[in-house]
Amino acid sequence: MFVKKATLIIVFGLFSLKLSAQDWNILPKFKFTVSGYSEAYFVSDFNRSQKGDRQSFYFNYNRNKQLEFNQSILKFNLSNPKIEMNFAVHTGTYVQDNYAIESKFSKHILEANLNVALNNNKTVYFSVGVMPSHIGFESTVAFDNWNLTRSLLAEQSPYYETGFKLTYRPNQKYEFATLFLNGWQKINPLNFKAVRSFGTQLKFIPNANVSFNWSLYAGSESRGVSSEFRLFNNFYSQITLNKKWRMLAGFDLGMQQKYPKANAYNFWFSPILISQYSFNDKLKTAIRFEHYQDKKNVIVSTLGSSPFIVSGLSLNADYFILPNFLFRMELRGLYGSSNVFQSDANLLKNNRFFATSMAYKF
């Protein structure tokens, strides 16, 4: 009941606050802005005939044959040239699924962070709080992604993180960051005796058409005092070939101790390739090839503990009704080496579905 009420409140706010709120100045030399986003979706999963949850390892668009809100966001920003504060709340089925371990209060916090420039040249920044993850190229906001649904690679890595971040941008080509985190996608703090988690990020942008990223996570996923050590790497590169074609290639590689203090590790990896073509400013299409291999179920748990080895292909079409109003369709197929996908009655090797969404932002 709370989620439905919160959804209505946020959606109403998206259409009622308007852009005029973005011009308020509530403190000297500070600018106050309000922004928002909401996305409704409908999915027809060919594995399931009934309404309800689709698969346990999907965290976005995970309701079948139901018109739902994946995510609705209301964000407040207070900033001047050297200080920025962000606070954003959200609700939707994504929040229900991906924030299940968080408290009833914290699960509705999308962002709550402070960012401060530590020098006059604004090349060194300190950030603290709940912030978007430094891992990956896909966010929960559809406007930021080339495909409607999120890749397996994105769904099985953090969307958000909590902690401290120090960023150094010496010029427009390089960016370095180091992080001290609560853990693998957690808002609520870990036991103070537990192993802490760390992260790093390196961005290299040699020109306007090419970019490279390497993100690293090292630490504990568990809340316990004794837990398995995890090391995770995320690599991706984006290339703009011309005004119409863009390409993105990525690769995730992770390893985790088989048990606490073990010298043996389990591994998982995921390559991905996406190509996007723009017919014009309003119409775009993209195709995605992906593979995810987690033989020991470190990240993806399956019924019967079958190895999660899955390849996928998706094709989507995007139409911008307005620059801030997007209609999307996607046809996607995932193909496993064993029966890992849930259906009405049995586990199946394949999962195919059709998804559509309408997204609005201001």
C-alpha positions in Angstrom: 0.0 0.0 0.0 2.8 2.4 0.9 4.5 1.8 -2.5 1.3 2.5 -4.5 0.7 5.7 -2.5 4.3 6.8 -3.0 4.1 6.1 -6.7 1.1 8.3 -7.1 2.7 11.1 -5.1 5.9 11.1 -7.1 4.1 10.8 -10.5 1.9 13.7 -9.5 4.9 15.7 -8.5 6.5 15.1 -11.8 3.7 16.8 -13.7 2.9 19.5 -11.1 6.2 21.0 -9.9 7.2 22.0 -13.5 10.4 23.7 -14.4 9.7 26.8 -12.5 10.9 25.1 -9.4 14.4 24.9 -10.9 14.9 28.7 -10.6 14.5 29.0 -6.9 17.5 30.5 -5.0 17.0 29.7 -1.3 20.5 30.6 -0.1 23.0 33.3 -1.2 25.1 32.0 -4.1 23.3 28.7 -4.1 20.9 27.4 -6.7 18.1 25.1 -5.9 16.7 22.8 -8.6 14.0 20.1 -8.8 14.0 17.3 -11.4 12.0 14.2 -11.9 11.6 11.0 -13.9 8.9 8.3 -14.3 8.7 5.2 -16.4 5.7 2.9 -16.9 6.1 -0.5 -18.5 4.2 -3.6 -19.7 6.0 -6.9 -20.3 4.6 -10.1 -21.9 6.8 -13.0 -20.9 6.4 -16.0 -23.1 7.3 -18.3 -20.3 4.4 -17.2 -18.1 0.7 -16.9 -18.7 -0.2 -15.4 -15.4 0.4 -12.1 -13.8 3.2 -11.7 -11.2 7.0 -11.8 -10.8 8.9 -13.1 -13.7 12.5 -14.2 -12.8 14.4 -13.9 -9.5 17.5 -12.3 -11.1 15.7 -9.5 -12.9 15.4 -6.3 -10.9 13.9 -4.1 -13.6 10.6 -4.7 -15.5 10.0 -7.8 -13.4 6.2 -8.0 -13.5 4.4 -10.0 -16.1 1.2 -8.8 -17.9 0.8 -5.9 -15.5 0.9 -2.2 -16.2 3.4 -1.0 -13.6 5.9 1.8 -12.8 9.4 0.6 -12.9 10.8 3.7 -11.2 9.5 7.2 -10.4 12.1 9.7 -9.1 11.9 13.1 -7.5 15.3 14.8 -7.0 16.4 17.9 -5.2 19.7 19.6 -5.9 21.4 22.5 -4.0 24.6 23.8 -5.5 27.1 26.6 -6.0 30.4 26.5 -8.0 32.2 24.4 -5.3 29.5 22.5 -3.4 26.7 20.3 -4.5 24.1 18.4 -2.4 21.7 15.9 -3.8 18.7 14.2 -2.3 16.4 11.9 -4.4 13.6 9.6 -3.5 12.1 6.9 -5.7 9.5 4.1 -5.8 8.3 1.4 -8.2 8.8 -2.3 -8.9 12.6 -1.8 -9.3 12.7 -0.4 -5.8 10.7 -3.4 -4.4 13.0 -5.9 -6.0 16.5 -4.3 -5.9 16.3 -2.8 -2.4 14.7 -5.8 -0.7 17.5 -6.0 1.9 17.3 -2.4 2.9 15.1 -0.9 5.6 11.6 0.4 4.8 12.9 3.9 5.1 16.3 3.6 3.3 15.0 1.6 0.3 13.2 4.8 -1.0 16.4 6.8 -1.0 18.0 6.9 -4.4 20.6 9.6 -3.6 21.6 11.4 -0.5 25.1 12.8 -1.0 27.4 15.8 -0.6 30.1 16.7 -3.2 32.8 19.3 -2.5 35.5 20.7 -4.7 38.7 20.7 -2.6 40.7 23.2 -4.6 40.1 26.3 -6.6 40.8 24.6 -9.9 38.0 22.1 -9.2 40.2 19.2 -10.2 39.8 17.3 -6.8 36.3 16.4 -5.4 35.2 14.7 -2.2 31.8 12.9 -2.2 30.0 11.2 0.7 26.7 9.5 1.1 24.4 7.4 -1.1 25.4 7.8 -4.7 25.1 6.1 -8.1 27.5 3.1 -8.5 30.9 3.7 -10.1 30.5 0.3 -11.8 28.8 -0.1 -15.2 27.5 1.9 -18.1 23.7 1.3 -17.5 21.7 3.1 -14.9 18.0 2.7 -13.9 17.0 5.7 -15.9 15.9 4.6 -19.4 17.0 7.9 -21.0 20.6 7.0 -20.1 20.7 3.6 -21.7 20.7 2.3 -25.3 18.3 -0.6 -24.6 15.0 -0.7 -22.8 15.7 -3.6 -20.5 19.0 -3.8 -18.5 21.6 -6.3 -19.5 22.4 -9.3 -17.3 25.8 -7.7 -16.7 24.1 -4.6 -15.3 21.4 -6.5 -13.3 24.0 -8.5 -11.5 26.3 -5.6 -10.4 25.6 -2.6 -8.1 23.3 0.2 -9.2 24.1 2.3 -6.1 26.6 2.5 -3.3 27.2 4.2 0.0 30.5 5.6 1.3 33.2 8.1 0.5 34.6 9.0 -2.9 37.7 11.0 -3.9 37.8 12.1 -7.5 40.7 13.7 -9.4 40.2 15.2 -12.9 43.5 16.7 -14.0 42.1 17.5 -17.5 39.2 16.6 -19.8 40.9 13.3 -20.9 41.5 11.6 -17.5 39.5 11.0 -14.4 40.6 8.9 -11.4 38.5 7.9 -8.3 39.0 5.9 -5.2 36.1 4.8 -2.9 35.6 3.4 0.6 32.2 1.6 0.7 29.7 -0.1 3.0 29.7 -3.1 0.6 28.3 -4.5 -2.6 25.2 -2.3 -3.1 24.2 -1.5 0.5 22.8 1.6 2.2 22.6 0.3 5.7 26.1 0.1 7.3 27.9 -3.2 7.8 29.0 -4.5 11.2 32.0 -2.3 12.1 34.1 -5.5 12.6 33.4 -6.7 9.1 35.8 -6.3 6.2 35.3 -3.0 4.5 35.1 -2.6 0.7 37.0 -0.4 -1.6 36.7 0.7 -5.2 38.6 2.5 -7.9 37.7 4.0 -11.3 39.7 5.1 -14.3 38.2 7.0 -17.2 40.1 7.9 -20.3 38.5 10.0 -23.0 41.1 10.7 -25.8 38.6 12.6 -27.9 34.9 13.3 -28.3 34.2 10.0 -30.1 36.0 7.5 -27.9 35.9 6.7 -24.1 37.3 3.9 -21.9 36.4 2.9 -18.4 37.8 0.5 -15.8 36.1 0.1 -12.5 37.2 -2.1 -9.6 35.5 -3.4 -6.5 37.4 -5.2 -3.7 36.1 -6.3 -0.4 33.3 -8.2 1.4 29.8 -8.8 0.2 28.6 -10.3 3.5 27.4 -8.4 6.6 29.2 -10.9 8.9 32.5 -10.5 10.7 33.9 -13.5 8.7 33.1 -13.4 5.0 34.4 -14.3 1.6 36.6 -11.7 -0.2 35.4 -10.5 -3.6 37.3 -8.9 -6.4 35.4 -7.5 -9.4 36.4 -5.7 -12.6 34.2 -3.9 -15.0 35.6 -2.7 -18.4 33.8 -0.9 -21.2 34.5 1.3 -24.1 32.1 3.5 -26.2 32.9 4.6 -29.7 30.9 7.0 -31.9 31.5 5.9 -35.5 29.6 8.7 -37.1 26.4 10.7 -36.6 24.2 7.6 -36.9 26.3 4.7 -35.5 27.5 4.1 -32.0 29.2 1.0 -30.5 29.7 -0.2 -26.9 31.8 -3.2 -25.8 32.0 -4.3 -22.2 33.4 -7.1 -20.1 32.9 -8.0 -16.4 35.2 -10.4 -14.5 34.7 -11.4 -10.9 36.3 -13.7 -8.4 35.3 -14.7 -4.8 36.7 -16.9 -2.1 35.0 -20.3 -2.0 34.7 -19.9 1.8 36.2 -17.5 4.4 40.0 -17.3 4.4 40.2 -19.8 1.5 43.0 -19.8 -1.1 40.6 -21.0 -3.7 38.2 -18.8 -5.7 35.1 -19.1 -7.8 35.0 -17.0 -11.0 32.3 -15.4 -13.2 32.4 -13.3 -16.3 30.2 -11.5 -18.8 31.0 -10.0 -22.2 28.6 -7.6 -24.0 28.3 -5.8 -27.3 25.7 -3.1 -28.2 25.3 -1.3 -31.5 22.9 1.7 -31.8 21.7 3.3 -35.0 19.9 6.7 -35.1 17.6 7.3 -38.1 17.0 10.8 -36.9 16.6 12.8 -33.6 13.3 11.0 -32.9 13.9 7.4 -34.0 16.7 5.0 -32.8 17.2 1.3 -32.7 19.8 -0.9 -30.9 20.8 -4.5 -30.9 22.6 -6.2 -28.0 24.6 -9.4 -27.8 25.4 -10.7 -24.3 26.7 -13.7 -22.3 26.8 -14.3 -18.6 28.6 -17.3 -17.0 28.4 -18.0 -13.3 29.0 -21.7 -13.0 29.1 -21.7 -9.2 26.2 -19.4 -8.6 28.3 -16.8 -6.8 26.0 -13.9 -8.1 23.0 -15.6 -9.6 21.2 -18.3 -7.5 19.1 -20.8 -9.5 16.5 -23.4 -8.4 18.4 -26.7 -8.1 21.8 -24.8 -8.2 22.2 -25.3 -11.9 25.1 -23.4 -13.4 24.0 -20.0 -14.7 25.4 -19.9 -18.2 23.2 -17.7 -20.4 23.5 -16.0 -23.8 21.1 -13.3 -25.0 20.0 -11.2 -28.0 17.7 -8.2 -27.8 16.4 -5.7 -30.4 14.8 -2.4 -29.4 13.2 0.6 -31.1 13.0 4.0 -29.4 10.8 6.9 -30.4 11.1 10.3 -28.8 7.6 11.8 -28.8 9.2 14.9 -27.3 12.8 15.4 -26.2 11.8 14.4 -22.7 9.1 11.9 -23.5 10.2 8.5 -24.8 8.3 5.5 -26.1 10.3 2.2 -26.3 9.7 -1.4 -27.5 12.1 -4.4 -27.1 12.1 -8.1 -28.1 14.5 -10.1 -26.1 15.6 -13.8 -25.9 17.9 -15.4 -23.3 19.2 -18.9 -23.9 20.7 -21.1 -21.1 22.8 -24.2 -21.1 20.5 -25.7 -18.5 17.0 -25.2 -17.1 17.4 -21.9 -15.1 14.4 -19.9 -16.2 11.1 -20.2 -14.3 7.8 -20.7 -16.1 4.2 -21.5 -15.0 5.0 -25.1 -14.2 8.6 -26.1 -15.0 12.1 -24.7 -15.3 13.1 -24.0 -18.9 16.3 -23.4 -20.8 15.0 -20.2 -22.6 13.2 -17.0 -21.7 11.7 -14.8 -24.4 9.6 -11.7 -23.9 8.3 -8.5 -25.3 8.6 -5.2 -23.4 7.3 -1.7 -23.9 7.6 1.4 -21.9 6.8 5.1 -21.7 9.2 7.4 -19.9 9.0 11.1 -19.0 11.5 13.4 -17.3 11.8 17.0 -16.4 
